[in-house]
């Protein structure tokens, strides 16, 4: 019960500081970019994987930044100006995630940061930054509010894509049915 209440407080915390113009801008970038790459390590790898999977359901060319594990430098070198890189981390920040954001912005990619505070090292290179509290009695940083934020952002992107998102979802469902992937 306590963790649920703390997560609800963290959700209220990000809602209270959510910048609607930045949210609209990030939504447009994620809907319109040629390529989107998502980068988070350690605990944030799970969030990066979630974002990649769900965004990939409604649009093409979405991947973890370093999915083949060739290195982030190799992965960044394959991106072009205007592509989008999402970085995610909170205190204590992972240095490599902050560096990815800095280098991506310097190379012309649009950076979206999902982090915990305005003083986060992920913020300076980001075109859009979102601040999600993580205080809780969980033994690590609480991820609940981050997932809620990402679900809301993903819904906005799907709405922005409209029929393209519906078509993409229908195509995936067709393939899942053809390949007999699901049980029941």
C-alpha positions as CSV (number, residue, x, y, z in Angstrom):
1,X,0.0,0.0,0.0
2,X,2.8,2.4,0.9
3,X,4.6,1.9,-2.4
4,X,1.4,2.4,-4.4
5,X,0.7,5.7,-2.5
6,X,4.3,6.8,-3.1
7,X,4.0,6.1,-6.8
8,X,0.7,8.0,-6.9
9,X,2.6,10.9,-5.2
10,X,5.3,10.7,-7.8
11,X,2.8,10.7,-10.6
12,X,1.2,13.8,-9.1
13,X,4.7,15.3,-8.9
14,X,5.4,14.9,-12.6
15,X,1.9,16.1,-13.6
16,X,2.4,19.3,-11.5
17,X,5.5,20.2,-13.5
18,X,4.6,18.9,-16.9
19,X,5.1,21.5,-19.7
20,X,2.3,21.0,-22.3
21,X,4.3,22.7,-25.1
22,X,7.2,20.4,-24.5
23,X,4.9,17.4,-24.4
24,X,3.4,18.4,-27.7
25,X,6.8,19.0,-29.2
26,X,8.1,15.6,-28.1
27,X,5.0,13.9,-29.4
28,X,5.5,15.5,-32.8
29,X,9.1,14.5,-32.9
30,X,8.4,10.9,-32.0
31,X,5.6,10.7,-34.5
32,X,7.5,12.4,-37.4
33,X,11.2,11.4,-37.1
34,X,12.7,9.1,-39.6
35,X,14.4,7.1,-36.8
36,X,14.0,6.9,-33.0
37,X,16.6,5.4,-30.8
38,X,16.1,4.9,-27.0
39,X,19.0,4.7,-24.5
40,X,18.9,3.8,-20.9
41,X,21.2,1.5,-18.9
42,X,21.1,-0.3,-15.6
43,X,17.6,0.1,-14.1
44,X,16.6,2.3,-17.0
45,X,17.3,-0.4,-19.6
46,X,13.9,-1.8,-18.8
47,X,12.2,1.5,-19.4
48,X,14.1,1.9,-22.7
49,X,13.0,-1.6,-23.8
50,X,9.4,-0.8,-22.8
51,X,9.5,2.5,-24.8
52,X,11.1,0.8,-27.8
53,X,8.6,-2.1,-27.9
54,X,5.5,0.1,-27.5
55,X,6.6,2.9,-29.8
56,X,7.6,0.3,-32.4
57,X,4.0,-1.0,-32.3
58,X,2.7,2.2,-33.8
59,X,5.6,3.4,-36.0
60,X,8.6,1.9,-37.8
61,X,12.3,2.3,-37.2
62,X,12.4,2.4,-33.5
63,X,15.2,0.6,-31.6
64,X,17.3,0.5,-28.6
65,X,20.4,2.6,-29.4
66,X,22.8,-0.2,-29.0
67,X,20.7,-3.2,-29.6
68,X,23.4,-5.3,-31.4
69,X,25.9,-4.3,-28.7
70,X,28.4,-2.9,-31.2
71,X,28.9,0.2,-29.0
72,X,27.1,3.5,-28.7
73,X,29.6,5.3,-30.9
74,X,28.8,2.9,-33.8
75,X,25.0,3.3,-33.1
76,X,25.2,7.1,-33.0
77,X,27.2,7.2,-36.2
78,X,24.3,5.5,-38.1
79,X,21.9,8.3,-37.2
80,X,21.3,11.4,-39.2
81,X,20.3,15.0,-38.3
82,X,16.7,15.1,-37.3
83,X,16.6,11.5,-36.0
84,X,15.5,11.3,-32.3
85,X,17.4,9.9,-29.3
86,X,15.6,9.4,-26.1
87,X,17.8,9.3,-23.0
88,X,16.6,8.1,-19.6
89,X,18.4,8.2,-16.2
90,X,18.0,9.6,-12.7
91,X,20.2,10.2,-9.8
92,X,22.7,8.7,-9.5
93,X,23.1,9.4,-13.2
94,X,24.9,7.0,-15.5
95,X,27.7,9.0,-17.2
96,X,27.4,7.2,-20.5
97,X,23.7,8.1,-20.9
98,X,24.5,11.8,-20.3
99,X,27.3,11.6,-22.9
100,X,25.0,9.9,-25.5
101,X,22.6,12.9,-25.2
102,X,25.4,15.4,-25.5
103,X,27.0,13.8,-28.5
104,X,23.7,13.1,-30.2
105,X,22.6,16.8,-29.9
106,X,26.0,17.9,-31.3
107,X,25.5,15.6,-34.2
108,X,22.1,17.1,-35.1
109,X,19.8,14.5,-33.5
110,X,16.9,15.7,-31.5
111,X,17.2,14.6,-27.9
112,X,14.3,13.9,-25.5
113,X,15.4,13.4,-21.8
114,X,13.3,11.5,-19.3
115,X,14.9,12.2,-15.9
116,X,14.3,13.4,-12.4
117,X,15.3,17.0,-12.1
118,X,16.2,20.2,-14.0
119,X,19.8,19.8,-12.7
120,X,20.1,16.4,-14.3
121,X,23.1,16.1,-16.8
122,X,20.6,14.8,-19.4
123,X,18.8,18.2,-19.6
124,X,21.3,20.5,-21.3
125,X,21.4,18.7,-24.7
126,X,17.7,17.9,-24.7
127,X,15.2,19.7,-26.8
128,X,12.5,18.4,-24.5
129,X,13.0,17.2,-20.9
130,X,10.5,15.5,-18.6
131,X,11.0,15.4,-14.8
132,X,9.7,12.4,-13.0
133,X,10.1,12.0,-9.2
134,X,11.2,8.6,-7.9
135,X,11.1,9.0,-4.2
136,X,9.8,5.9,-2.4
137,X,10.6,3.2,0.1
138,X,11.6,0.8,-2.7
139,X,15.2,-0.2,-2.2
140,X,16.1,1.4,-5.6
141,X,14.7,4.2,-7.6
142,X,11.0,3.8,-8.1
143,X,10.1,3.3,-11.8
144,X,6.3,3.3,-11.4
145,X,5.8,7.0,-12.3
146,X,8.2,6.7,-15.2
147,X,6.1,3.9,-16.7
148,X,2.9,6.0,-16.2
149,X,4.5,9.0,-17.9
150,X,5.8,6.8,-20.8
151,X,2.3,5.2,-21.3
152,X,0.8,8.7,-21.6
153,X,3.5,9.9,-24.0
154,X,3.0,6.7,-26.1
155,X,-0.8,7.3,-26.3
156,X,-0.2,10.9,-27.4
157,X,2.1,9.6,-30.2
158,X,-0.4,7.0,-31.3
159,X,-3.1,9.7,-31.4
160,X,-0.8,12.0,-33.4
161,X,-0.1,9.2,-35.9
162,X,-3.9,8.4,-36.2
163,X,-4.6,6.0,-39.0
164,X,-0.9,5.2,-39.4
165,X,-0.8,3.9,-35.8
166,X,-4.0,1.9,-36.3
167,X,-2.7,0.4,-39.5
168,X,0.6,-0.5,-37.8
169,X,-1.2,-2.2,-34.9
170,X,-3.5,-4.1,-37.3
171,X,-0.5,-5.3,-39.3
172,X,1.2,-6.6,-36.1
173,X,-2.0,-8.3,-35.0
174,X,-2.3,-10.0,-38.4
175,X,1.3,-11.3,-38.2
176,X,0.8,-12.5,-34.7
177,X,-2.3,-14.4,-35.8
178,X,-0.5,-15.8,-38.9
179,X,2.4,-17.0,-36.9
180,X,0.2,-18.5,-34.3
181,X,2.2,-16.8,-31.5
182,X,-0.4,-16.4,-28.9
183,X,-2.1,-19.1,-26.9
184,X,-5.8,-19.0,-25.8
